[in-house]
Amino acid sequence: MSQEVEKYIKSEYEAGFVTDIDAETLPPGLNEDVVRFISNKKGEPEWLLEWRLKAFRIWQEMEEPQWAHVHYPEIDFQAISYFSAPKSMEDKPQSLDEVDPELLRTYEKLGIPLHEQAVLAGVANVAVDIIFDSVSVATTFREKLAESGVIFMPISEAVHKHPELIKKYLGSVVPQKDNYYSALNCAVFSDGSFVYIPKGVRCPMELSTYFRINEQNTGQFERTLIIADEGSHVSYLEGCTAPMRDENQLHAAVVELVVLDDAEIKYSTVQNWYPGDSEGKGGIYNFVTKRAVAHTNAKISWTQVETGSAITWKYPSVILKGDNAIGEFYSVALTNNYQQADTGTKMIHLGKNTKSTIISKGISAGKSQNAYRGLVRMNPSAQGARNFTQCDSLLIGDKCGAHTFPYIESKHPSAVIEHEATTSTVSDDQMFLCQQRGIDPEKAVSMIVNGFCKEVFKELPMEFAVEAGKLLEVSLEGSVG
Amino acid sequence: MLTIKNLQAKVEEKDILKGLSLDVKPGEIHAIMGPNGAGKSTLGNVLSGREGYTVTGGEVLFNGKNILELDAEERAREGLFLAFQYPVEIPGVSNLEFLKASMDAIRLHRGEEAMDSMTFLKLAREKCKAVNLDQNFLKRGVNEGFSGGEKKRNEILQMMMLEPKLCILDETDSGLDIDALQVVAEGVNSQRSPDRSFIIVTHYQRLLDYIVPDFVHVLADGKIVKSGGKELALELEEKGYSWIENGEA
């Protein structure tokens, strides 16, 4: 591509600033005392401390998974700090007015709507929980949501206010021993969002959590638990950013969704953690476990747009437990420069006539490696189950890689599984057509890539779809050259 | 409008254009004919600035500007339009979105404001009708799943929307049935104006029955070897290109 284009290169990670704030941060290191410290800090009941300690002991016995198609130096878990909170949060502000203005400005700069006034004026119909390092800073619209019985609060608070729900569902979808990173999360999780939608209620607004890592050398281990009771419906969004730092930072989250009979959860993610610089220095290690259980006639839809992180290791999955349950996974994963992604889904069919759809769009640019890894399993009980998988890869340039690892296991003769896969490139002919019509090369690439992702973007809530499109454009900067 | 002087160009180390000269004045239609491999398509690609074509000599002035120094998109914004022989598909990018991005870029270059969406949509629908394409084509991906004829009509639609100063049609007639050929020709004829010029590259005479050129040039071995009026095309049709190539003319 022409040298002209190289002028456009140098992309800026817009969310890369640091908030200068007094924080209480634990010194690096991990042992039982750290687990006790976190639990004590949250004033947790004894059972939860025991639960954490059990997870910690399990974690110590486990080995880091090596099967993913990603490469990175060994992580020193003793060099990470497991808790950091702004000091101003110690006296637990009761409303937004009491929150440190410096914190609020951080979210203003990131374009997150926190002031209910502005939101009500029609900017967006979204309630937000914001997590800054290890604590929830604020949750908007709680009163309004409470009117319809919807509970939306930091999980650390739900432990106290709704212990029966926490006790019943925490770890019910992703148990402590599930995998290395989920075990670690169970031991040291600090905060996250908790949502409960009562029977038959359609949540009146979009719920959203915004995760921000700010402190240096700090890991973020958040935990999200969403319970959609029978016949209810909720759409939930999450966004993530972090400052630009030269060293890698660990983010190991767990998300559990419980979708009871006839209920529906639509869960959308726009992941824009700092991806590292163009030389591959720095960036977030995003090792996340997300799983949902769908009961009879329930529906779960995961939509993710993954553009950030140095390494992404993430497989939002659905256990289709009840008959007629539906699981969907729509994914756009974009890697540029030296980013690595190993992402996909697992659809475990247990119930009769369960259905799953997987649409995965992987885009690799620069020197990045992008892998789709997916499992479709039809258990012996899954009579009449169906799956459709479409897995498309788009390559930009000739130094990147795209890989597909589909695993298919069918144990019922009546199950139907379809798998389609394509690999294409942004061709010179397409680029020339755009340029010959006056469109500059950067815009052309982003248009072509957006077109490639269209099937997934149409699944996103509208405000997010626009943001996702813009994000792709920014993430692709410098990929033409 | 366009002055080409002694243009030489190569593709992958192979000399294709070997001293081509041509002068196109505003409002004129020039047909360029010639045997396969003469350099017909190369001419369109070189003029529009495609990567992989290296100019080794000569000059090209477009409205007084040396366009060889410009990137492809800048040449397009200056008003140079190439209708492709094989229009490529861009899946998922709607025709409408593509046209809007293109028009916005060109209008910005001209110092005009972007056209508002309603006016734009109305115009696009009107032009769609003019080239006999259903309006659904505007919503479909650029050339995605279009038949050969539909792709060519889509090229003409783009040309009508963008109102270029110079249109180069690269074997637009290839693969068209007679009905589609007429639609394309009508489209071109409707765009004829005293300040717009056309270069029509074609292998066959039949397109020129519908788009009547002011001049016909024969391109052979990278040079224009013979020029004449529209009757030259008929003569070529009758005698074949060997008549020129063998130096009998």
Interface residues (C-beta under 8 A of the other chain):
Chain A: M1 S2 E4 S427 D428 D429 Q430 F432 L433 C434 Q435 Q436 R437 G438 I439 D440 P441 K443 M447 I448 N450 G451 F452 C453 K454 E455
Chain B: S48 G49 R50 E51 G52 D71 A72 E73 A76 R77 F81 L82 F84 P87 V88 E89 I90 P91 G92 V93 E97 F98 A101 S102 A105 I106 H109 G141 V142 Q158 L162
